[in-house]
């Protein structure tokens, strides 16, 4: 039985402390021997020594995908690692429904969508649809919630208009497409549109999620909360209760005080 790791750790591959890591990347060159040499050169310049090319595959006529394996000398200081701790308790479905019914005294209205050109609805569906994700039912399962799922490739003006029409308490946006920071640009544009369309203090709770978001970036993006990969419906539902029901301090988009 091993003890707790020390403050300084290095990668593990075949034996403890050997520093072995596996790295994948694409180079904009056709697949040939020169391309493979370029991949090994890049790995060496990144500190992998020695580096072993374990996979190379042409990605069309002008690109090659590589996987390299090798040892690095870098250490990780666990004392310098910063994580965002969950600031709210995880609630059961019964607790969520009871809190909304007792304190909000009406259905909690949630609008969800994938905005821009993003057509990947797996994430938003996993959170909203009754089938849910990872053994947890989605938000539609909660009888005290009204869920409007707009699906994929929703324009921001359409999202804003729908949120206004249904008097949404919260807007959930999923972003999977991240090329050229599309998820960042889409999110900031969405946030700006809501704050322009709604009076101060009456903007719905804005929540975004996706595999490439940094969970501590909400303020920079102009939203209330960011969820990363692996988020479950129970976490999102519990957060909505925490933010919209339990404190009773947020202005109600419907005009009354929570």
C-alpha positions as CSV (number, residue, x, y, z in Angstrom):
1,X,0.0,0.0,0.0
2,X,1.5,3.3,-1.1
3,X,1.4,6.5,0.9
4,X,0.1,9.9,-0.1
5,X,2.0,11.6,-2.9
6,X,4.5,14.3,-2.0
7,X,4.2,17.9,-3.1
8,X,6.5,17.2,-6.2
9,X,5.4,14.6,-8.7
10,X,6.4,13.6,-12.2
11,X,4.6,11.6,-14.9
12,X,4.3,7.8,-14.6
13,X,4.5,5.5,-17.5
14,X,6.1,2.1,-17.1
15,X,7.7,2.6,-13.6
16,X,7.3,5.1,-10.9
17,X,9.0,8.4,-11.6
18,X,10.1,7.5,-15.1
19,X,8.5,10.7,-16.5
20,X,6.9,9.0,-19.5
21,X,4.2,10.9,-21.3
22,X,2.2,10.4,-24.5
23,X,1.5,13.4,-26.8
24,X,-0.7,13.7,-29.9
25,X,-0.6,16.5,-32.4
26,X,-1.0,17.4,-36.1
27,X,1.6,19.0,-38.4
28,X,0.6,20.7,-41.7
29,X,2.9,18.5,-43.8
30,X,2.3,15.4,-46.0
31,X,3.0,12.0,-44.3
32,X,6.5,10.9,-45.2
33,X,9.9,10.3,-43.5
34,X,10.6,14.0,-43.2
35,X,7.3,14.6,-41.5
36,X,8.1,11.9,-39.0
37,X,11.5,13.5,-38.4
38,X,9.7,16.8,-37.8
39,X,7.4,15.3,-35.3
40,X,10.3,13.8,-33.3
41,X,12.1,17.2,-33.5
42,X,9.1,19.0,-32.1
43,X,8.9,16.4,-29.3
44,X,12.5,16.9,-28.4
45,X,12.1,20.7,-28.3
46,X,9.2,20.2,-25.9
47,X,11.5,18.3,-23.5
48,X,10.7,14.7,-24.5
49,X,14.1,12.8,-24.5
50,X,14.2,10.3,-25.9
51,X,11.0,10.4,-27.9
52,X,9.5,7.4,-29.7
53,X,7.1,7.9,-32.6
54,X,4.3,5.4,-32.0
55,X,1.7,6.5,-34.6
56,X,1.6,8.5,-37.8
57,X,-1.4,8.8,-40.1
58,X,-2.0,11.1,-43.1
59,X,-5.0,13.4,-42.6
60,X,-5.6,14.2,-46.2
61,X,-2.8,15.2,-48.6
62,X,-1.4,18.0,-46.6
63,X,-1.6,17.0,-42.9
64,X,-0.2,14.3,-40.6
65,X,-1.4,13.2,-37.2
66,X,1.2,11.9,-34.8
67,X,1.4,10.2,-31.4
68,X,4.8,10.3,-29.6
69,X,5.9,8.7,-26.4
70,X,8.9,9.7,-24.3
71,X,10.3,10.9,-21.1
72,X,10.3,14.4,-19.7
73,X,12.1,15.9,-16.7
74,X,9.5,18.3,-15.7
75,X,8.0,18.1,-12.2
76,X,4.6,19.2,-11.0
77,X,4.3,21.1,-7.6
78,X,0.9,20.1,-6.1
79,X,1.1,23.1,-3.8
80,X,0.7,25.4,-6.8
81,X,-2.3,23.7,-8.2
82,X,-5.5,25.8,-7.9
83,X,-8.9,24.2,-8.3
84,X,-12.4,25.7,-8.2
85,X,-14.3,24.1,-5.3
86,X,-18.0,23.5,-5.6
87,X,-19.7,26.2,-3.5
88,X,-23.1,24.5,-3.3
89,X,-24.4,21.2,-1.9
90,X,-25.5,18.4,-4.3
91,X,-29.3,17.9,-3.8
92,X,-31.6,15.0,-4.6
93,X,-34.4,15.4,-7.0
94,X,-36.8,15.5,-4.1
95,X,-34.9,18.3,-2.4
96,X,-34.7,20.3,-5.6
97,X,-38.4,20.1,-6.2
98,X,-39.2,20.9,-2.5
99,X,-36.9,23.9,-2.5
100,X,-38.4,25.4,-5.7
101,X,-42.0,24.7,-4.6
102,X,-41.6,26.1,-1.1
103,X,-39.4,29.2,-1.8
104,X,-40.0,30.1,-5.5
105,X,-43.7,29.1,-5.4
106,X,-43.8,28.6,-9.1
107,X,-42.0,26.6,-11.8
108,X,-38.4,27.4,-12.4
109,X,-38.0,28.1,-16.1
110,X,-34.9,27.1,-17.9
111,X,-34.0,27.7,-21.6
112,X,-31.2,25.7,-23.2
113,X,-29.4,25.8,-26.6
114,X,-26.3,25.4,-28.6
115,X,-25.6,28.7,-30.2
116,X,-23.8,29.9,-33.3
117,X,-22.8,27.2,-35.8
118,X,-22.5,24.5,-33.0
119,X,-24.5,21.5,-33.9
120,X,-23.4,19.2,-31.1
121,X,-26.4,18.7,-28.9
122,X,-25.1,15.8,-26.9
123,X,-24.0,18.0,-24.0
124,X,-27.1,20.2,-23.7
125,X,-29.4,17.2,-24.2
126,X,-27.6,15.2,-21.4
127,X,-28.3,18.1,-19.0
128,X,-31.9,18.9,-20.1
129,X,-33.5,15.7,-21.4
130,X,-35.2,13.4,-19.0
131,X,-32.9,10.5,-19.9
132,X,-30.0,12.6,-18.4
133,X,-26.4,11.4,-18.1
134,X,-24.3,9.2,-15.9
135,X,-27.3,7.7,-14.3
136,X,-28.8,11.0,-13.4
137,X,-32.1,12.3,-14.8
138,X,-32.0,15.6,-16.7
139,X,-33.7,18.8,-15.7
140,X,-36.9,17.8,-17.5
141,X,-37.3,15.1,-14.8
142,X,-37.9,17.7,-12.1
143,X,-41.6,18.4,-11.8
144,X,-41.0,22.0,-10.5
145,X,-38.9,22.9,-13.6
146,X,-40.2,24.0,-17.0
147,X,-37.5,23.3,-19.6
148,X,-37.3,24.7,-23.2
149,X,-34.6,23.0,-25.3
150,X,-34.0,25.0,-28.5
151,X,-31.5,22.5,-29.8
152,X,-28.6,23.3,-32.1
153,X,-27.3,26.2,-34.2
154,X,-29.5,28.8,-32.4
155,X,-28.9,32.4,-33.2
156,X,-28.3,34.6,-30.2
157,X,-31.3,37.0,-31.0
158,X,-33.6,33.9,-31.1
159,X,-32.3,32.7,-27.7
160,X,-32.8,36.2,-26.2
161,X,-36.3,36.4,-27.6
162,X,-37.3,33.0,-26.3
163,X,-35.9,33.7,-22.9
164,X,-38.0,36.9,-22.8
165,X,-41.2,35.2,-24.0
166,X,-41.1,32.3,-21.5
167,X,-39.7,34.6,-18.8
168,X,-36.7,32.4,-18.2
169,X,-35.0,32.2,-14.8
170,X,-31.9,30.7,-16.3
171,X,-30.3,30.2,-19.8
172,X,-28.0,27.2,-20.3
173,X,-25.7,27.3,-23.3
174,X,-23.5,24.4,-24.5
175,X,-20.5,25.0,-26.7
176,X,-18.4,22.1,-28.1
177,X,-17.0,23.7,-31.3
178,X,-13.8,25.5,-30.1
179,X,-11.9,26.2,-33.3
180,X,-10.4,29.7,-33.2
181,X,-11.9,30.2,-29.8
182,X,-15.4,30.1,-31.2
183,X,-16.8,29.1,-27.8
184,X,-15.3,32.2,-26.2
185,X,-16.5,34.6,-28.9
186,X,-20.0,33.1,-28.9
187,X,-20.3,33.2,-25.1
188,X,-19.2,36.8,-24.8
189,X,-21.5,37.9,-27.6
190,X,-24.4,36.0,-26.0
191,X,-23.7,37.7,-22.6
192,X,-23.6,41.1,-24.2
193,X,-26.9,40.6,-26.0
194,X,-28.7,39.5,-22.9
195,X,-27.4,42.5,-20.9
196,X,-28.5,44.8,-23.6
197,X,-31.9,43.3,-24.0
198,X,-32.9,43.0,-20.3
199,X,-33.0,45.8,-17.7
200,X,-30.2,45.8,-15.1
201,X,-30.8,43.2,-12.4
202,X,-33.4,41.3,-14.5
203,X,-31.0,39.3,-16.8
204,X,-31.6,35.6,-16.5
205,X,-28.9,33.5,-14.9
206,X,-26.4,32.7,-17.7
207,X,-24.7,29.3,-17.5
208,X,-22.4,27.9,-20.1
209,X,-20.7,24.5,-20.4
210,X,-18.4,22.6,-22.7
211,X,-15.2,20.6,-22.6
212,X,-12.8,23.5,-23.4
213,X,-14.1,26.0,-20.9
214,X,-12.1,26.9,-17.8
215,X,-14.4,26.7,-14.8
216,X,-13.0,29.9,-13.3
217,X,-13.6,32.0,-16.3
218,X,-17.2,33.1,-15.7
219,X,-16.4,36.7,-14.9
220,X,-14.2,37.1,-17.9
221,X,-16.9,35.7,-20.2
222,X,-19.7,37.8,-18.6
223,X,-21.7,34.8,-17.4
224,X,-22.8,33.6,-13.9
225,X,-21.3,30.1,-14.1
226,X,-19.1,27.9,-16.2
227,X,-19.3,24.1,-16.2
228,X,-16.5,21.9,-17.7
229,X,-16.5,18.4,-19.0
230,X,-18.0,15.6,-16.9
231,X,-20.7,17.9,-15.4
232,X,-23.9,16.0,-14.5
233,X,-27.5,17.1,-14.5
234,X,-27.6,16.9,-10.7
235,X,-24.8,19.4,-10.4
236,X,-26.5,21.9,-12.8
237,X,-29.9,21.5,-11.1
238,X,-28.3,21.9,-7.6
239,X,-26.5,25.0,-8.8
240,X,-29.7,26.5,-10.1
241,X,-31.4,26.0,-6.8
242,X,-28.4,27.5,-5.0
243,X,-28.3,30.5,-7.2
244,X,-31.9,31.2,-7.9
245,X,-33.9,29.7,-5.0
246,X,-31.9,29.3,-1.8
247,X,-30.3,32.8,-1.4
248,X,-33.6,34.7,-2.4
249,X,-31.4,37.7,-3.2
250,X,-31.4,37.8,-7.0
251,X,-33.9,40.1,-8.7
252,X,-36.6,38.0,-10.3
253,X,-36.7,38.4,-14.1
254,X,-40.5,38.4,-13.7
255,X,-40.3,41.6,-11.7
256,X,-40.6,40.3,-8.1
257,X,-37.9,39.7,-5.6
258,X,-36.6,36.2,-4.8
